[in-house]
Amino acid sequence: MQPLQRADVSTDEWRWVAFWAGVLVTLTLVPYAWAMAASNSDWAFMGALANPQDSATYFSKIQQGMEGNWLYQLRYTPEEHEAAGLFTFYLLLGHVARFLGFSAVVIFHLARIATSLLMFTSFYWLGAHIWRRLRPRRLFFMLTSVASGLGWLAILFVSDPDNLPPDLSIPEAFPLYAAYANPHFPLSIACLAFLAGIFLEVLRPGYDEAPRAENGGLFVLVISIILAIIQPPALASIAGALILMILITALREREIPWHEIRWGSMIWLPALPIGVYYWLVFSTNDVMGEFNQQNVTESPSILLTILGFGVLLVIAIPGILRAVRRFERDGDQFMLLWLVFNSVALYAPYELQRRFFIGLIIPLTFFAVRAVEDYWYERIAPRWRPLTLVLAFVLMLPSNILALGIPLVGTVADQELGADVGIVVEQDYVDVYEWLDEVGTKDEVVLAATKISLWIPARTNLRVVYGHPFESVPADRLETLMQDFFSGRDCATVLSPQEVGFSITYVVWGPKEREIALEAREDTPDREYQDCIAYMFEEEEISPEQIKTFGDVTLYTLRELR
């Protein structure tokens, strides 16, 4: 039987999947609708609830695609530099948005809806490749889709909001959270589910067909290319599991496992040239290379990770132990090696540790369902089974509610808090963005506070001095230049092209910039500070026409307006 044809799924089953996938996607839309409805004349919701710091950069990439670009530049870096073929998925969305006449925000969320539906559908497709009975298929679908952990308990004793369990801080680790965050996480997870379904089939004992278009070989190749482009660590995790399996098979059988190598090559070969290209970009493009060095995403502590997977991990333990004992080739072996490889990679000495959370939920849920079917149901009385299962879902519910609901606080209840993290921006600043988008010239540089700069490349074709800890290169130096100017510690350096290597065209002065000045004076009151706006007038010969006022925000243009 062919890997792509094996799953026997009835029409009623697909209707059930379509209904619940629609419900889950709708759940991710409700907070956005609420946030948009809460926007008013004072505050504007910027279109991202989960991790607005990174979401703004996705909008920036879409913006560049809308301009017709297929190569990406870091517009959070003030100096122009050599563009590279990175973040192609979002550049593609930009081209689609331009063709359809959509904004970056609209195409982002349309893509998020589409890829989320694909992801939830892929879970049932995978479950149908593993189990023939309806109950484990549906259980696998629901557990994988809405699984979360006990991270909500951490709120009681973890005081650092930047050090939370993954179910409250790492969207790519949990599918519902991923569907809420962006389109490329659910697309990556869907690709992993499809790969898992095919490899579970072709690695079964007795299957010896070489990869072909008819049996899923071409599908594996295409998915591998997609993953190599949009989420390389996700591909590395499943490729690493295959390498482990090949090595173990060779050692146990004392012969080269050519069947596994042939199928594994459908992943490795298409990914190799893309990986080489990335290596060349980061090695030869100085700005992109430094961006890559700054792009450090470490995993939380092991204890927080265990807590983050909580109930699901406890349920899965008997299934994992059974797989270790028997190490059967019929499914368990591949899933176990995938789980082990990902778990080790999370804490390997590597800058992008956190990215290996993606897809980890799939083998973990596989073992959880195996454990439910083969272990827990044998030990729990039939009358208590439904209640026990409901209790497990109830324990996972709070983290989902918190993950989807906490960002709403910054849009509905406390906009000042929302502005501090970049979820909302004062309407006066949005008026500045619109003016800059209309009047500004491509790649001109804007000096503004961090959270204001965050959204400038997302809404215009301009650059900023500092707006992102990874994409502003070099981040520490640029942040210092920005902070020194607005605090009054050093007015001259950032305005000197000879010293910094770029020329500032616009300076924004509003509540966020004044806040920097006030905080500096409160922290070190004994130091002497300059009035950098007055200094700028002395040095730049600014005419009244070059000053624009938008409510509480003033925009200074350091060139003649055209």
Buried (B, 14 or more C-beta within 10 A) or exposed (E): EEBBEBBEBEEEBBEBBBEBBEEBBEBBBEBBEBBEEBBEEEBBBBBBBBBBBBBBBBBBBBBBBBEEBEEBBBBBBBBBBEBBBBBBBBBBBBBBBBEEEBBBBBBBBBBBBBBBBBBBBBBBBBBBBBBEEBEBBBBBBBBBBBBBBBBBBBBEEBEEEEEBBBBBBBBBBBBBBBBBBBBBBBBBBBBBBBBBBBBBBBBBEEEEBEBEEEBBBBBBBBBBBBBBBBBBBBBBBBBBBBBBBBEBBBEEEEEEBEBBBBBBBBBBEBBEEBBEBBEEBBEEBEBBBBBBEBBEBEBBEEEBBBBBBBBBBBBBEBBBEBBEEEEEBEBBBBBBBBBBBBBEBBBEEBEBBBBBBBBBBBBBBBBBBBBBBEBBBEEBEEEEEEEBBEEBBEBBEBBBEBBBBBBBEBBBEEBEEBBBBBBBBBBBBBBBBEBBBEBBEEBBBBBBBBBBBBBBBBBBBBBBBBBBBBBBBBBEEBBBBBBBBBBBBBBBEBBEEEEBEBBBBBBBBBBBBEBBBEEBBEEEEEEEBBEBBEBBEEEBEBEEEBEBEBBEBBBBBBBEEE
